């Protein structure tokens, strides 16, 4: 059996991976809160952003933590297609859970289905990433610890979706993100405790890419995406601000405060119209037409008695 080291670089990789999980959770929660205040295409776009943020955060957390994973007696490489597939699975299953909550009519049913789907998807992402490992030897798992890691993933996903539905204030979102980051990290390290490696020394070259050649640049790129998304969310107006901007820019079509002296009483106007229709003679006389100053002078005739 090879000795497994889960923190080859000390606390750097556990702390950094936890930070990535927290940032992804915080962005996903904020985007979901924005989505629930929108409708139509705007809701869909915010939910897509939420799914990509949470999925990216979880995947980045996993592989940043894996940068500190080492086994004595063998190097570790990663199968590139399987690693990319694990990222896509993370985004797709989180998207399915988020859309289930965002568009579901029965919140309890949507929460349970979405939590189960997302949790199983996160666990699948983790073990797909582990299946991408290439080393001199064979990897084995403790079934009980694997089952426990899946349960933790489902509970963490359900709690995350519940928080997205019920937590609105920025402070509450921050606290929920810290808890969710801890839950995702717990799921990862529980799954890693289930791993044992039987090393078979060999002088052959391992297939795949080394962690620092592939995982590290990809994790840096996805981490940068999270920070750019955070800036986008921070600068985007909320639903209340958008409504205020829209109402402020709407033209005024009627006089909001008419002059009482010139306003016409509705009852008087109705009575006048009725009287005019019944007796045309009672209609008010038209105003005298002003005389033209450019016309011929008028002639006055005086009668002589």
C-alpha positions in Angstrom: 0.0 0.0 0.0 1.3 3.4 -0.9 1.2 6.2 1.7 -1.4 8.9 0.7 -0.7 12.5 1.5 -3.8 14.8 1.1 -1.9 18.0 1.9 1.5 17.7 0.1 1.8 21.6 0.1 0.6 22.0 3.7 -2.6 24.0 4.4 -2.3 25.9 1.1 -4.4 23.5 -1.0 -7.1 22.8 1.6 -7.6 26.5 2.4 -7.5 27.6 -1.2 -9.9 24.8 -2.3 -12.3 25.8 0.5 -12.2 29.4 -0.7 -13.1 28.4 -4.2 -16.1 26.4 -2.9 -17.2 29.4 -0.8 -16.9 31.9 -3.7 -18.8 29.6 -6.1 -21.5 29.0 -3.5 -21.9 32.8 -2.8 -22.1 33.6 -6.5 -24.6 30.9 -7.2 -26.8 32.0 -4.3 -26.8 35.6 -5.3 -27.5 34.7 -8.9 -30.4 32.5 -7.9 -31.8 35.2 -5.7 -31.7 37.6 -8.7 -33.3 35.0 -10.9 -36.3 34.5 -8.5 -37.0 38.2 -8.7 -37.1 38.1 -12.6 -39.2 36.3 -15.2 -38.8 34.9 -18.6 -35.5 35.2 -20.4 -33.9 37.2 -17.5 -34.7 34.4 -15.0 -33.3 31.8 -17.3 -30.0 33.8 -17.9 -29.5 34.3 -14.1 -30.1 30.6 -13.5 -27.5 29.6 -16.1 -25.0 32.0 -14.5 -25.9 30.5 -11.0 -25.3 26.9 -12.3 -22.0 27.8 -14.0 -20.8 29.5 -10.8 -21.7 26.7 -8.4 -20.5 24.0 -10.8 -17.2 25.8 -11.5 -16.7 26.4 -7.8 -17.2 22.8 -6.8 -15.0 21.5 -9.6 -12.3 24.0 -8.9 -12.5 23.1 -5.2 -12.0 19.4 -6.0 -9.0 19.8 -8.3 -7.3 22.5 -6.3 -7.5 20.0 -3.4 -6.1 17.3 -5.7 -3.0 19.4 -6.4 -2.0 18.5 -2.8 -2.7 14.8 -3.3 0.4 12.6 -3.5 1.1 8.9 -3.2 4.6 7.7 -2.3 6.2 5.5 -4.9 4.4 6.8 -7.9 3.7 9.9 -9.9 0.1 11.0 -10.6 -1.2 12.1 -14.0 -4.8 12.8 -15.2 -6.8 11.7 -18.2 -7.7 14.9 -19.9 -11.1 13.9 -21.5 -12.4 12.4 -18.3 -11.3 15.5 -16.3 -13.1 17.8 -18.8 -16.2 15.5 -18.6 -16.3 15.8 -14.8 -16.4 19.6 -15.2 -19.3 19.4 -17.7 -21.1 17.0 -15.4 -20.8 19.4 -12.5 -22.3 22.3 -14.5 -25.1 20.2 -16.0 -26.3 18.5 -12.9 -26.1 21.7 -10.8 -28.0 23.5 -13.7 -30.7 20.8 -13.5 -31.2 21.3 -9.8 -31.2 25.1 -10.0 -33.7 25.1 -12.9 -35.9 22.7 -11.0 -36.0 25.1 -8.1 -36.2 28.2 -10.3 -39.2 27.1 -12.4 -40.8 24.5 -10.1 -44.4 25.3 -8.9 -44.3 23.1 -5.8 -41.3 24.3 -3.9 -41.0 21.3 -1.6 -41.1 18.8 -4.4 -38.7 20.9 -6.5 -36.3 21.2 -3.6 -36.2 17.5 -2.9 -35.8 16.5 -6.6 -33.3 19.3 -7.3 -31.3 18.4 -4.1 -31.1 14.7 -5.0 -30.2 15.4 -8.6 -27.5 17.9 -7.8 -26.1 15.9 -4.9 -25.8 12.7 -7.0 -24.3 14.9 -9.8 -21.7 16.4 -7.5 -20.7 12.9 -6.2 -20.5 11.7 -9.8 -18.2 14.7 -10.6 -15.9 13.7 -7.7 -15.6 10.1 -8.7 -15.3 10.9 -12.4 -12.3 13.1 -11.4 -10.9 10.2 -9.3 -11.4 7.9 -12.3 -9.2 10.3 -14.3 -6.2 9.4 -12.1 -3.3 7.7 -13.7 -0.6 6.2 -11.5 1.6 3.1 -11.1 -0.8 0.9 -9.2 -4.5 0.4 -8.6 -7.0 2.5 -6.7 -9.5 1.0 -4.2 -12.4 2.4 -2.3 -14.1 1.8 1.1 -17.8 1.3 0.1 -19.1 2.7 3.5 -17.1 5.9 3.2 -18.2 6.3 -0.5 -21.8 6.0 0.5 -21.3 8.6 3.3 -19.7 11.0 0.9 -22.7 10.7 -1.4 -25.1 11.3 1.5 -23.1 14.4 2.4 -23.2 15.6 -1.2 -27.0 15.2 -1.4 -27.6 17.0 2.0 -25.2 19.8 1.0 -26.9 20.3 -2.4 -30.4 20.3 -0.8 -29.2 22.8 1.8 -27.7 25.0 -0.9 -31.0 25.0 -2.9 -33.0 25.7 0.2 -30.8 28.6 1.0 -31.3 29.9 -2.6 -35.0 29.9 -2.1 -35.2 31.3 1.4 -32.1 33.5 2.0 -32.2 37.0 0.6 -29.9 39.4 2.6 -26.2 39.6 1.7 -25.1 38.8 5.3 -27.2 35.6 5.3 -25.9 34.6 1.9 -22.4 35.1 3.1 -23.0 32.8 6.2 -24.8 30.2 4.0 -21.8 30.2 1.6 -19.4 29.5 4.4 -21.5 26.6 5.5 -21.9 25.3 2.0 -18.2 25.6 1.3 -17.5 23.5 4.5 -20.1 20.9 3.3 -18.5 20.5 -0.1 -15.0 20.3 1.3 -16.3 17.7 3.8 -17.8 15.6 1.0 -14.5 15.8 -0.9 -12.2 14.7 2.0 -14.7 12.0 3.1 -14.5 10.6 -0.4 -10.7 10.9 -0.3 -10.6 9.0 3.0 -12.3 6.1 1.2 -9.3 5.8 -1.2 -6.5 3.4 -0.9 -3.7 2.8 -3.5 -1.8 -0.4 -4.1 1.4 0.7 -5.7 3.0 -1.4 -8.5 6.5 0.2 -9.2 7.2 0.6 -12.8 9.7 2.5 -15.0 7.1 3.1 -17.7 5.8 6.6 -18.5 2.3 7.4 -17.3 -0.4 8.4 -19.8 -2.2 11.7 -19.4 -1.1 15.1 -18.2 0.7 16.0 -15.0 -1.3 18.1 -12.5 0.9 21.2 -12.8 0.7 21.0 -16.6 -3.0 20.7 -16.9 -5.0 20.9 -13.7 -3.2 24.0 -12.3 -3.7 26.2 -15.4 -7.3 25.1 -15.8 -8.1 25.8 -12.1 -6.5 29.2 -12.4 -8.6 30.0 -15.5 -11.8 28.9 -13.8 -10.9 30.8 -10.7 -10.5 33.9 -12.8 -13.9 33.2 -14.3 -15.4 33.2 -10.8 -13.9 36.6 -10.0 -15.1 38.1 -13.2 -18.6 36.7 -12.6 -18.4 38.2 -9.1 -17.7 41.6 -10.5 -20.5 41.2 -13.0 -23.0 40.3 -10.3 -21.8 43.2 -8.1 -22.3 45.7 -10.9 -25.6 44.4 -12.2 -28.7 46.3 -10.9 -31.1 44.3 -8.7 -34.8 43.8 -9.7 -35.8 46.7 -7.5 -33.2 49.0 -8.9 -34.2 48.0 -12.5 -37.8 48.8 -11.7 -36.9 52.1 -10.2 -34.9 53.0 -13.3 -37.7 52.0 -15.6 -40.3 54.0 -13.7 -38.0 57.0 -13.6 -37.6 57.0 -17.3 -41.3 56.6 -18.2 -42.8 59.8 -19.7 -45.7 61.5 -17.9 -48.9 61.4 -20.0 -51.3 63.3 -17.8 -51.1 66.3 -15.5 -50.7 64.9 -12.0 -51.9 68.0 -10.2 -54.4 70.1 -12.3 -55.1 73.7 -11.5 -58.4 73.8 -9.4 -59.4 77.1 -11.0 -59.4 75.7 -14.5 -60.5 72.1 -13.7 -64.0 71.2 -14.8 -66.3 69.5 -12.4 -67.6 66.3 -13.9 -71.1 66.8 -12.6 -71.3 70.3 -14.0 -70.0 69.1 -17.4 -72.6 66.3 -17.5 -75.5 68.7 -16.6 -74.4 71.2 -19.3 -74.2 68.5 -22.0 -77.7 67.2 -21.1 -79.3 70.7 -21.1 -77.7 71.5 -24.5 -79.1 68.3 -26.0 -82.6 69.0 -24.7 -82.9 72.8 -25.4 -80.4 74.2 -27.9 -81.4 77.7 -26.9 -80.1 77.1 -23.5 -76.6 76.5 -24.8 -74.1 79.2 -23.9 -73.7 81.8 -26.6 -70.6 81.6 -28.6 -67.9 84.1 -27.8 -67.9 87.2 -30.0 -65.6 87.1 -32.9 -63.0 89.7 -32.6 -63.0 92.4 -35.2 -60.3 92.5 -37.7 -57.9 95.4 -37.5 -57.1 95.1 -41.2 -60.7 95.3 -42.5 -62.5 98.4 -43.9 -63.7 101.0 -41.3 -67.3 100.5 -40.1 -69.8 103.3 -41.0 -72.2 104.7 -38.3 -75.6 106.1 -39.4 -77.4 108.6 -37.2 -81.2 108.9 -37.6 -82.6 112.4 -37.7 -85.9 112.9 -36.0 
